Amino acid sequence: MKRTLTLLALLAFFSLGLAQKTTLTVAVFPNLDDALKAQIPLFNKKFPDVEVKLVIQQYADHHNALTTALATGQGLPDVAAIEIGFVGRFAEGQGFEDLNKAPYNAGQYKRLFTPYTIAQATSADGRFIAMPTDIGPGTFFYRVDILQKAGVDPKSMMTWPGYIAAGRKIKSATGAFLIADAADVAWINIFATTPANNSPYFDEKGNVVVDSPRFVRAFELARNIRAAGLDARIGAWTNEWYDAFKKGTVATQFSGAWLQGHLQNWMAPETKGLWRVQQLPEGMYASWGGSFYGIPTASKNKALAWEFIRYVTTTEEAQIAAFKAIGAFPALLAAQNDPSFAEPVEFLGGQQARLLWRDAARRVKPLKANKYDRIANEILTAALSQVLDEGKDIPSALAEAKRLIERRMR
């Protein structure tokens, strides 16, 4: 009897040992979490004894919590998702592992990605803090039904003067606005005209350049659209923005390629077949969004965190799974050659839009992060609002923005 009980105890012990799993915590925001939910089962085929626990918070809450945790060293995940708007700031801090160094040796993987993504996650002193997972090649969405009703050829909108002239025809013939927010035109001009390997707001020596001619023109274009009454004055990610897409009260939108997935899946699925895309006006190419994964230095499972990040970012099956789940355009170059990229996108009337986006992604210039980018962006956003909403003179607004940025840098 004792022998039987001992044997049962041993079996129970070994069963318990086999059942135990290592938990890997991954902090993420919507809808990148849906991409991970498609990737985790594939990861578990290779690592069956790992339980991946997702900690999901809304975009702003996620990054605010991550900022606080990095400052205190408490409550950090093993893996952190980072959106492009924050990756430069975190790169200039000291809270993430430098993936260039052993045991990660990420340098061997950099050539696998869309080139401009590497610079985005690299600090001024050369530390590489996060692997890219998806990108947002900028694209020009338009409602083909509205343009046809107004007698507008979309090719006529491929210069900024032509774009504004078409907006006048559209407004007159259909009552629809040209765009939700004129500010979008300013921002896409600012990012697309930034010299390669520079920050959008600073030159190679770190000098503030927000009063330069390219900023003046960007602000002028946005002001001209607002002054003509061609924008709906609707901010992104609001109920009014979603309604405008559903009801067809805006004719165009500049965004990353990811907008197609949002429109199709939840924003305006009823508009299937009414949208088309083309490249940005005047031969411009710009990045509009993107996501990365990094390892906080305080992570307790760094080796496993690296295995997870390496899998979801460098394997074609994981990248394609994310692409099919949420339309996240893969940062991995090999994944962009998947046969599915040549398939017609039914939501866009059968257009082979992914080939257009792939071409755009390969033409985007690499930009260098500056630790003051976030501050500069906030100040310039306020300056643009003063110009559009309060009628402030553009040279004065930009000169003041420059002074404020320089003051914050001291």
C-alpha positions in Angstrom: 0.0 0.0 0.0 2.8 2.4 1.0 4.6 1.6 -2.3 1.4 2.4 -4.3 0.9 5.7 -2.4 4.6 6.6 -3.0 4.2 5.8 -6.7 1.1 7.9 -7.0 2.8 10.8 -5.1 5.7 10.7 -7.5 3.4 10.6 -10.6 1.5 13.6 -9.1 4.7 15.5 -8.5 6.0 14.9 -12.0 2.6 15.8 -13.5 2.6 19.0 -11.6 6.1 19.8 -12.9 5.1 19.1 -16.4 1.9 21.3 -16.1 3.8 24.3 -14.7 4.3 27.0 -17.3 6.5 30.1 -17.4 4.3 33.3 -17.6 5.5 36.0 -20.0 3.7 39.3 -19.6 3.2 41.5 -22.6 1.8 45.0 -22.3 -0.1 46.1 -25.4 -2.8 48.4 -26.7 -5.7 47.9 -29.0 -5.9 46.7 -31.7 -2.4 45.4 -31.7 -3.6 42.9 -29.1 -5.7 41.3 -31.7 -2.6 40.7 -33.8 -0.9 39.1 -30.9 -3.9 36.9 -30.3 -3.4 35.5 -33.8 0.4 35.1 -33.2 0.5 33.5 -29.8 -0.9 30.1 -30.8 1.8 29.9 -33.4 4.5 30.9 -30.8 3.1 28.3 -28.4 3.7 25.6 -31.0 7.4 26.3 -30.6 7.2 27.2 -26.9 4.3 25.1 -25.4 5.4 25.7 -21.8 5.0 29.4 -22.0 1.8 31.2 -21.1 1.7 34.6 -22.7 -0.3 37.0 -20.5 -1.5 40.1 -22.3 -1.9 43.3 -20.3 -4.2 45.4 -22.4 -4.8 49.2 -21.9 -6.1 51.9 -24.2 -3.4 53.6 -26.3 -2.8 56.7 -24.0 -3.2 54.7 -20.8 -0.8 52.1 -21.9 2.0 54.6 -22.8 1.3 56.7 -19.6 1.5 53.5 -17.4 4.7 52.5 -19.2 6.3 55.9 -18.7 5.4 55.8 -15.0 6.7 52.3 -14.5 10.0 53.1 -16.2 10.4 56.1 -13.9 9.7 54.0 -10.8 11.1 50.7 -11.9 8.0 49.0 -10.7 5.2 47.2 -12.5 7.0 46.7 -15.8 6.1 43.9 -18.2 8.5 41.4 -19.7 7.7 42.8 -23.2 6.3 46.2 -24.0 4.6 47.3 -27.2 5.6 50.8 -28.2 3.8 53.0 -30.8 5.9 55.2 -33.1 4.8 58.4 -31.2 6.7 57.2 -28.1 9.5 55.0 -29.4 11.9 58.0 -29.8 11.3 59.2 -26.3 11.9 55.8 -24.8 15.0 55.3 -27.0 16.5 58.4 -25.4 15.8 57.1 -21.9 17.6 54.2 -20.1 14.7 51.9 -19.3 14.9 49.4 -22.2 17.5 46.9 -23.1 19.9 47.7 -25.9 19.1 45.0 -28.4 22.4 45.6 -30.3 24.3 43.9 -27.4 24.6 40.3 -26.4 22.7 38.1 -25.9 20.3 39.7 -28.3 22.7 40.7 -31.1 19.8 42.3 -33.0 22.1 43.8 -35.6 21.9 40.6 -37.6 18.2 41.1 -38.1 18.1 44.8 -39.1 18.5 44.1 -42.8 15.3 42.1 -42.7 13.1 45.1 -42.0 11.8 48.1 -43.9 14.9 50.3 -43.6 13.4 53.4 -42.0 12.0 51.5 -39.0 15.5 50.9 -37.6 16.3 54.6 -37.2 13.0 55.2 -35.5 14.0 52.9 -32.6 17.6 54.0 -32.4 18.8 56.6 -29.9 21.2 59.4 -30.7 24.0 57.4 -29.1 23.2 54.3 -31.2 21.2 52.1 -28.8 18.5 50.0 -30.5 15.7 49.6 -28.0 12.8 47.9 -29.9 12.1 45.6 -32.9 9.6 46.9 -35.5 6.5 44.8 -36.0 4.3 46.8 -38.3 4.5 50.0 -40.3 2.1 52.7 -41.6 3.0 53.8 -45.1 1.1 57.0 -45.7 -1.7 56.8 -48.3 -4.4 58.9 -49.8 -7.9 57.5 -49.2 -10.8 58.9 -51.3 -14.5 58.1 -51.8 -14.9 57.3 -55.4 -18.6 57.8 -55.4 -18.3 61.4 -54.1 -15.6 62.3 -56.6 -17.6 60.9 -59.4 -20.7 62.8 -58.4 -18.6 66.0 -58.4 -16.9 65.2 -61.7 -13.5 65.1 -60.1 -10.7 62.9 -61.5 -8.6 61.7 -58.5 -5.4 62.2 -60.6 -6.2 66.0 -60.6 -5.7 65.9 -56.8 -2.0 64.8 -57.0 -0.7 68.4 -56.4 -1.7 70.4 -53.4 -3.2 73.2 -55.4 -5.1 70.6 -57.4 -6.3 68.9 -54.2 -7.7 72.2 -52.9 -9.3 73.1 -56.2 -11.0 69.7 -56.3 -12.2 70.3 -52.7 -14.1 73.3 -53.9 -15.8 71.4 -56.6 -16.7 68.6 -54.2 -18.1 70.9 -51.7 -20.1 72.8 -54.3 -21.5 69.7 -56.0 -22.1 67.3 -53.1 -21.9 69.3 -49.9 -19.2 66.9 -48.6 -16.1 68.3 -47.0 -12.8 67.7 -48.6 -11.2 66.3 -45.4 -12.0 65.9 -41.7 -9.3 68.1 -40.4 -7.1 70.5 -42.4 -4.3 69.9 -39.8 -3.7 66.5 -41.4 -2.4 68.2 -44.6 0.1 70.2 -42.6 1.4 67.1 -40.7 1.8 64.9 -43.8 3.8 67.7 -45.5 6.0 68.2 -42.4 6.9 64.5 -42.1 7.2 63.8 -45.9 9.6 66.8 -46.4 11.9 66.0 -43.5 15.5 65.4 -44.9 16.7 61.8 -44.5 18.3 60.9 -41.1 17.0 64.0 -39.4 14.3 64.6 -36.9 11.2 66.3 -38.3 11.8 69.3 -35.9 15.6 69.5 -35.6 18.5 69.5 -38.0 21.6 67.2 -37.8 23.2 69.5 -35.1 20.1 69.5 -32.9 19.0 73.0 -33.9 15.2 73.7 -33.9 14.0 74.2 -37.5 10.2 74.7 -37.1 10.3 78.2 -38.6 11.9 77.0 -41.9 10.1 77.3 -45.3 8.8 73.7 -45.3 6.9 74.4 -42.1 5.6 77.7 -43.4 4.2 75.9 -46.5 2.7 73.1 -44.5 0.9 75.6 -42.3 -0.2 77.7 -45.3 -1.8 74.7 -47.1 -3.7 73.8 -44.0 -4.8 77.4 -43.5 -6.0 77.7 -47.1 -8.2 74.6 -46.7 -9.7 75.9 -43.4 -10.2 79.4 -44.8 -12.1 77.9 -47.8 -14.4 76.0 -45.5 -13.3 72.7 -46.9 -12.6 70.7 -43.8 -15.2 69.4 -41.3 -13.1 70.5 -38.3 -13.4 67.0 -36.9 -10.5 65.4 -34.9 -9.4 61.8 -35.4 -10.6 59.0 -33.2 -13.8 60.7 -32.3 -17.4 59.6 -32.8 -17.8 62.5 -35.3 -14.9 61.1 -37.3 -16.4 57.7 -37.5 -19.8 59.1 -38.5 -18.2 61.2 -41.2 -16.8 58.0 -42.8 -20.1 56.2 -42.4 -22.2 58.9 -43.8 -19.9 60.1 -46.6 -19.6 63.7 -45.3 -15.8 63.7 -46.0 -14.4 62.8 -49.4 -10.7 62.1 -48.6 -8.4 61.1 -45.7 -4.7 60.9 -45.4 -3.6 58.1 -43.1 -1.5 55.0 -42.7 -2.4 51.9 -44.7 -3.9 50.5 -41.5 -6.9 52.8 -41.8 -8.3 50.3 -44.4 -8.6 47.6 -41.8 -10.3 49.9 -39.3 -12.8 51.1 -41.9 -13.5 47.6 -43.0 -13.7 46.0 -39.5 -15.5 48.5 -37.4 -15.5 52.2 -38.4 -17.5 52.0 -41.6 -18.0 48.5 -42.9 -21.1 49.5 -44.8 -18.9 51.7 -47.1 -17.3 48.6 -48.7 -16.5 49.2 -52.3 -16.7 53.0 -52.1 -13.1 53.7 -51.1 -10.0 53.8 -53.3 -6.4 54.7 -52.5 -3.5 56.4 -54.3 -0.1 57.7 -53.4 0.3 61.1 -51.6 0.4 64.3 -53.7 3.5 65.7 -55.2 5.5 62.5 -54.9 5.6 62.6 -51.2 6.1 59.5 -49.0 5.7 59.4 -45.3 5.4 57.0 -42.4 2.0 57.3 -40.6 2.2 55.0 -37.6 4.0 51.9 -36.7 4.5 49.6 -33.7 7.5 48.1 -31.9 8.3 45.6 -29.1 11.0 46.2 -26.5 12.3 44.6 -23.3 12.3 46.7 -20.2 15.6 46.4 -18.3 13.6 45.4 -15.2 12.1 42.3 -17.0 12.5 39.1 -15.1 12.3 36.9 -18.2 14.6 38.7 -20.7 15.7 35.6 -22.5 12.2 34.4 -23.1 11.0 37.9 -23.9 13.7 38.0 -26.6 12.5 34.7 -28.0 9.0 36.0 -28.2 9.9 39.3 -29.8 12.2 37.6 -32.3 9.4 35.2 -33.3 6.6 37.8 -33.8 8.9 40.2 -35.7 11.2 38.1 -37.8 9.1 35.1 -38.9 7.0 35.3 -41.9 4.2 33.2 -40.5 3.8 35.5 -37.4 3.9 38.7 -39.5 1.4 37.3 -42.0 -0.9 36.2 -39.2 -0.9 39.7 -37.8 -1.5 41.2 -41.2 -4.5 38.9 -41.8 -5.9 39.5 -38.4 -5.9 43.3 -38.3 -4.4 44.5 -41.6 -1.2 45.5 -39.8 1.3 46.2 -42.6 4.3 44.0 -41.8 7.7 45.6 -41.1 9.4 42.4 -42.2 10.4 42.7 -45.9 10.0 39.0 -46.6 6.4 39.1 -45.4 5.6 41.9 -47.8 6.3 39.4 -50.7 3.6 37.0 -49.6 1.2 36.2 -52.4 -1.7 37.7 -50.5 -0.2 41.2 -51.2 -1.2 40.9 -54.8 -4.7 39.9 -54.0 -7.5 42.4 -54.7 -8.8 44.3 -51.6 -12.5 43.9 -51.9 -13.2 46.8 -49.5 -11.3 49.0 -51.9 -13.3 47.9 -54.9 -10.8 45.2 -55.8 -7.8 47.5 -56.0 -4.4 45.8 -55.5 -3.7 48.4 -52.8 -1.1 46.4 -50.9 1.3 46.6 -53.8 0.9 50.4 -53.8 1.6 50.5 -50.0 4.6 48.2 -50.4 6.0 50.6 -52.9 5.4 53.6 -50.7 7.0 51.9 -47.7 10.2 51.3 -49.6 10.4 54.9 -50.5 9.9 56.4 -47.1 13.1 58.2 -45.9 14.6 57.1 -42.5 14.2 59.7 -39.8 16.3 60.0 -36.7 14.7 60.3 -33.3 15.5 63.2 -31.1 14.7 63.1 -27.4 12.8 66.4 -27.6 10.6 65.2 -30.5 7.5 64.7 -28.3 7.9 68.2 -26.8 8.3 69.8 -30.2 5.3 67.9 -31.5 3.1 69.2 -28.7 4.2 72.8 -29.1 3.8 72.7 -32.8 0.4 71.2 -32.5 -0.7 74.1 -30.3 0.8 76.5 -32.8 -1.1 75.0 -35.7 -4.3 75.2 -33.7 -3.7 78.9 -33.1 -3.3 79.4 -36.8 -6.3 77.4 -37.8 -8.7 78.2 -35.0 -7.7 81.7 -34.0 -6.2 83.2 -37.2 -2.8 83.7 -35.8 -0.1 84.9 -38.3 2.0 81.9 -39.4 5.5 83.4 -39.1 4.6 84.6 -35.6 3.2 81.3 -34.6 6.2 79.4 -35.8 8.7 81.8 -34.3 7.0 81.5 -30.9 6.9 77.7 -31.3 10.7 77.7 -31.9 11.3 79.8 -28.8 9.1 77.6 -26.6 10.9 74.4 -27.8 14.3 75.9 -27.2 13.2 77.0 -23.7 12.1 73.4 -22.9 15.4 72.1 -24.1 17.4 74.1 -21.5 
